[in-house]
Every structure is written in C-alpha cells, then in structure tokens.
Amino acid sequence: MSRLSGFPEFLPAERNAELIVLDHLRRVFELHGFSSIETRSAEPMEQLTRKGEIDKEVYVLRRLQAGEGDSDSGLGLHFDLTVPFARYVLENAGKLEFPFRRYQIQKVWRGERPQEGRFREFTQADIDIVAKDELPFHFDVEIAQVMAEAMSGLPVPALTLQINNRKILEGFYLGLGVGDPAAVMRIVDKLDKLPGDKVLELLGTDGGLTTDQAEKCLALAQISAPDSSFVEQVRALGVEHELLDTGLAELAEVIDSVTSSGSVTVVADLRIARGLDYYTGTVFETQMAGFEHLGSICSGGRYDQLASDGKNTYPGVGISLGVSRLLVPLITKHGLVADRSVPSTVLVALVDEESRALSMETAQKLRARGIPTEVAASAQKFGKQIRYAERRGIPFVWFPPVGDANHGVRDIRTANQVDADPDTWNPPTEDLTPNILRTPSKEQLT
Amino acid sequence: MSRLSGFPEFLPAERNAELIVLDHLRRVFELHGFSSIETRSAEPMEQLTRKGEIDKEVYVLRRLQAGEGDSDSGLGLHFDLTVPFARYVLENAGKLEFPFRRYQIQKVWRGERPQEGRFREFTQADIDIVAKDELPFHFDVEIAQVMAEAMSGLPVPALTLQINNRKILEGFYLGLGVGDPAAVMRIVDKLDKLPGDKVLELLGTDGGLTTDQAEKCLALAQISAPDSSFVEQVRALGVEHELLDTGLAELAEVIDSVTSSGSVTVVADLRIARGLDYYTGTVFETQMAGFEHLGSICSGGRYDQLASDGKNTYPGVGISLGVSRLLVPLITKHGLVADRSVPSTVLVALVDEESRALSMETAQKLRARGIPTEVAASAQKFGKQIRYAERRGIPFVWFPPVGDANHGVRDIRTANQVDADPDTWNPPTEDLTPNILRTPSKEQLT
C-alpha cells in the first residue's frame, strides 16, 4: 500500500506537534476576540471559478452512482478559505455583527502537481476582519499584530513578516507619470525570479518606461527597513503623489505598531506586491529562514471589496497562514515532533489481572483532577511496563499498592520514585500535555 | 444565494456551542490516553468500495482540468473514519505502538439524499483501540466507559446507550438448532421498523424456523435490563450453548462496569445486532430521547479483524459518535446555542480615537493573563459601546481612565461596576470561555 502523494498524514507524535501549533494559533486568535467559523468544504463551481486564475486546480465532486450520462454535482472542494468566507458573509450578513472578526482553521484542496510545499490537501489558518461599507485603517494594524503574535510562538525557524502598501506602489508610479501602474507592478513582482537588470530592461521594453522611470521603480522595490526609516528613503527618490503620501503614512503606522518578537522579525519591504490579487492597501508576505524556496508561508492584506451584494459592500483585511506548508517539511524532513505519541501523563501499572479494578480506579482518580492517564494493557513485569511507557513518551509510571505498601509514582526520565496519593499528587504543569521535543535548528536545516 | 442542502453551516454563536462539545469530547478522550490522528480526506476508490453496501454514497474526485477524455483521479472522499483508520494502521503498523488507542474527530462525506439527521458533509468522533493479533476483552469495557463518560457531559436530551453482544445472538440461535444464524439476525434486526408479530411471521416464512424457535428468538430480542438481571431472563428461555455463555458473561461485565450518569442511561438491550456489519462481540447503539427517528447517534462494537496484511491481523473495538447528527437538529431547530458569538470576555471601551493606544495596551494586559479581550471598533457614546458588547454576548465592558480617574469594569448583565487594575483583575472562571446558553428541554422538543 503506497502513500498518496500530496496528501500528508502524520504519525501520532507528529500529530501532537501539529496539535500544539493549532492550539496555540486558536488560543492567540481567541485572546484577540476572533470568532471561530467553519464553512462547508464544497462550493458551487460558479462560486469557485469566479477568479479565473485558479480554475485548473479545483477538485470537482461527482456522486459515484450519479449515472453514466449525468454531469458532475455542480460542486467543487474549496481551494482557499477566502472565497467561502466571502460567500458566508453575504449569506449571513443580516445575522452577523460587524465589524466581524473571524478565524477559520480548515483543510483546503487543490488538484495541482504535488511538490515541496505544495499539497493537494492542506490546512490553512486565516484571520479576517470584515465591516459593512467602511473598515477603519486601525484594523490593518490589528491584523498584523495578531498574526505576528501568533507566529512568534511557533516552534519554527526565524520568520520575516514583510509588509508593504499597494498605495505606495500605485502612488509612486502615478507620481512618476506611469500610464499603467498595474502593468509596472506585474513586472516589478518578477524580482522574485529575475535579476534586477533584467527587470529594469523589461520595465523599458514591456512597461514602456524611460530609463529614469525604470530605475526609480527598481530603486523603490529595493527599499527595506525594520522601522519607519523607509519613508525617508522613498522621499529621497523625489517622487510626489497624494496616494503615495497616504500609503507611506499607513505603512509607517503598521511598522511602528507591530513589534518583532520571538522568532518573528517585522520589516517594511517595498518589493512586496501580492501579484495580481485584489489587494488595495496593506499587503503581507512571510519568509521562513532556510525555506525561502517554499515562497511566502503567511500572506494577505487589505481588500476594499471582499464581497458585495449590490446594496452593501464588505471591505476586509486578512492574513492566511499556510499551516501545512510550514509544518509538513519541518515534521517529515527535519524532525519537528512532540515528546509523546499519546496524551497520557501517567501510565498506571498493573500488578496482576485480578487487580485491574484497583488500577482503573486509581487512573480515574487522576483523570478526575485533569491528569491524562492510561492503564497498562497487561500485567507484564514492571520493567516491561516501564518500557511500555518509555516507548510512548509517557513521563510517569504509577504503582498501585501491593499488600500494605503505599501508592508510588516514578518519573521514568530520572528514575526518581516517591510515595503518592492518587487524590492529591500532581505532575509539574508542563508535563500535563505533550511538548515539542525538537525544534529544527538552523544547523539541521542546512 | 441559497444554502446547500445537506451541507450544514453554523452562525458564530452556534459554532461556539459545537466547539464546546468538540472540546469536551477531545478532553475526555485525551484524559483516557487516546491519541489524536487525522487521516487524509481522500482514499483510493478500491479502498472505499471494498464494502459493497455503501458504494453509491461516495463522492468521486475529478480534477477540473483533467481533460475531457480523462477518467476520474481514482480518489473518493471517505464516508466514515473506520475504513481510513484500518488503512492507516496497516500502512504504519511498524511505527505504531500496540495496543493503539486513537480518537479521530473529522468530517466525512456521503453523496446521499439529504434528510433530517442525514447530511452530505458531517462530523464524526470515533474512538478505537486496536491490537496486533489479540485484543483482550477488557478493552470492550474501556471503550464503553470512555464513550459513556464523554456522552454524559453533552448538553443534549437524555441518551440511552444500548449494549448487546453478538455472541449471545449467535450462541442462542445455534443452541436453538437454527441453521443460518446470520439470516435470523437480519430478520430480527427489522424490529426497528416492523411489529413483533410481523417479525415472528418472517422468522417462519423467510427464516425457516418452527413456531417455538421463532417465539424464542423474538423473546430474546425483547429482553432489556439496566443491570445484569438480563442473564436470568435469557437463562429462563432454556437455550444452552457455549458461545451463549461467553456472550452473557461478556455483556454482564460491560453492563456492570459502565455506570449510568448525567444524561446517559446504560442498558443491556438484546435487540441490538448492528445489521450486517463486521462485528463479532460487543455491539453498541445509542438513542436520544425525542429524536428516536434519527436512529442511533453513537454506534460501534468489537471487530476481530479490523485489518489484515496477510501476516498480521489487527482486532479492534470502537465506537463512533455522530456529532453532526446529534447537534445539527438541536442547534438549527431547537435553539441549542452558546451565550456569545465571540470568544471575548471583555470589551475595552474607547474614550476617543486619540486614546486608542491606551485601550489597546489595556486589552493586551488582560490577554497576557489569559482573558480574551477586544477593543471597541469606534469611539461611540458609552451606551452604544455597551450595546455593542451586549449584541455579541460579551459579559464585561472595561472603561479606561479619563483624567485622574481609575480603570473601571462593568458586568453588563448586572450593571455592577467596580474600579479595577488591568494587571490583576480576573473575571469569574466560568466567564473566561463561552458557555451553553440553552439546552433544549424535553418540553421544547415535543
């Protein structure tokens, strides 16, 4: 039986590492007041194919017994969480409270060719804030702060959250006298794959810019700073436009408000444009050190028209973390894993099969106080029962009393054993749940 | 835009009720040492169609751009969590520790006609214990105990966990001299839909039984007891067989070990057979009071051959809770809902837009101590900000100081307001997370 390419699956200790990450993300999102929603996995095909670009990657659903002549069900699996969210907002607009903060952690599917960092089934974690008609700018700041805080607690290599503002690019190009700013943006966006002088050439040949215009566009894209000093660098290029001013003020406010911490460094990076997407202001991308070839692992931005029903418009700002894109390579190739394959903190040993009731009762006393506990499967020699715990990463083995003896509990990592009462004993708090055993270091990654 | 029949979706306060249920299930499963796993949503069609019965309900996947002549991808969405789990166990047998306890809470899909309690996309919560070659009987007891404990904490109408043992049925039929026990089981299983005298008739005409045999089979199926008194009732029918003895002893042990508590009543019910399935011993079904028309909402049993690779056999015992089947009618028709549409415990009010930084800082102090907090979207009059909290079900509004005043916090349910320090104030523990607002009572259900 062979594994299915593009459909990652984890062993239990790997899954525990993923759960630690998912629980952490949920915790941060909820601390900031984001509501959980889930949308159905399938959407009508006309909903999914509205954005031309991604058509080819949709999985269409057909009922097996639909009959030979019947066409498909008209449904496809969602390929992101933004299209279903926009549909959900419109469908429930009368019942939602705006501004509506939501997080959504769900699987999505794309029928594309599997390769590193690209899967056919994968998990995304999105946060968005959506309003009716108008969404104040301070929500751009909030989205960046929340996702930076969420990412800073992840057991992953260093992350760089790169922030830009489309108003800077558009305003700069307009101030330069460029006729088609969108075309210039598309060319500059190729700096990912092409060297600077090639992009400079394209700006002349395909973008129709003068050498001076092209050089200034390239110079703008090369500006990057960890603070608002980027504003002076842009000003030094001598271009003026009202939209540029707005963009510079917005980006400076985001950069000044979002703190680098933990594994996350925040920078203004004026190369970021988010391609052809529907973003209208702030835009985000994120690189993971040693994994730049994966592309951005957390992206998003401001879109002034997430959805519209003709009467009302719903502007939003959001950001999407590629949980699988981040974790699958770290887990499957670089040893990111939890210290246990089970949730259990304690294994209650079994003296003999006749005393199973005593072991079960002891376990239930520990569980009643929130301590995950399992009972040994069979009454093997204690040495074997300890190895049973060791193989699963269970830190404590509990020995029920034989005759007049007391209950005892052993930390099998230190072999330290003490008498204990199942109604009062507590493990150290950090042993109550699985923990990350290894975080890949930079050395392991190269 | 119309909703898709068979693909349930929840509003945020409904989703919070579902999350309370899912978190509770996970908590109980983990307290008992069950490991979380997730399997991919798609399986090869030959894997899914191995059990003939369910063929017609599979959703087949096709890539949109696969080309007109191309056939399907060979993949279908899983229709339960047992088939994928069996495949996962075989595929990873060398890396798993047996006996392997796992829980799996995931969506499954069936392309069937939507009707009450039947969905095209729905969530199941499964627990199973699987061993290599041999699985001692005490695991049957454990599975029943864990799921009974999990169900007893659910905010739902009264549940009856009905337990039987296939060995009783088979042994009894063999002891009676019945030639084809499986055929008799299939007929007796119709007691759900047909009256007793009709079943009696069928046992004669289709089952080929004498009147005496048929009456005894029917009498057996009508035995039900909340304790091991069922053994005497079976004995009184005067049938003897070794397999019957084993079955009676096993069922008596399960019934004596699993306690009725909370909303769950445990009974031995000798009518339960789990149809044509692959069960070989203990079998479970569960009825919800007032929702008997939904059928069993939690079912399972012992299967001596979950999987086999020719060399090793993997026996198991498991039970599957239909989370959507249970919750969707309660939520969408009977008002089961959480008391908030957001996770937030506190709304920090905004004095004016200039002091947003102070409100944000105050919120961050509360979050740092684990209190979910959001900041008001705009500096409306305080009365409007309080109504903003009310509409979302946020219990506390925090007022940052104006001038020399102190911070203050108001419980908007009582209008009680006190001075408070954002570095030390704590809400009552039960207000830290959403709670179930309404549990449908028996009156509401009829």
Interface residues (C-beta under 8 A of the other chain):
Chain A: M1 R3 L4 F7 P8 E9 F10 L11 P12 R15 N16 L19 E30 L31 H32 G33 F34 S35 S36 I37 E38 T39 R40 S41 A42 P44 M45 T49 D55 K56 E57 V58 Y59 V60 L61 R62 R63 L64 Q65 A66 D72 S73 L75 G76 L77 R87 Y88 L90 E91 N92 K95 L96 E97 P99 R101 R102 K107 W109 G111 R120 E121 A131 P136 H138 S341 V342 P343 S344 R356 R367 G370 I371 P372 T373 E374 A377 S378 Y388 R391 R392
Chain B: M1 R3 L4 F7 P8 E9 F10 L11 P12 R15 N16 L19 E30 L31 H32 G33 F34 S35 S36 I37 E38 T39 R40 S41 A42 P44 M45 T49 D55 K56 E57 V58 Y59 V60 L61 R62 R63 L64 Q65 A66 D72 S73 L75 G76 L77 R87 Y88 L90 E91 N92 K95 L96 E97 P99 R101 R102 K107 W109 G111 R120 E121 A131 P136 H138 S341 V342 P343 S344 R356 R367 G370 I371 P372 T373 E374 A377 S378 Y388 R391 R392
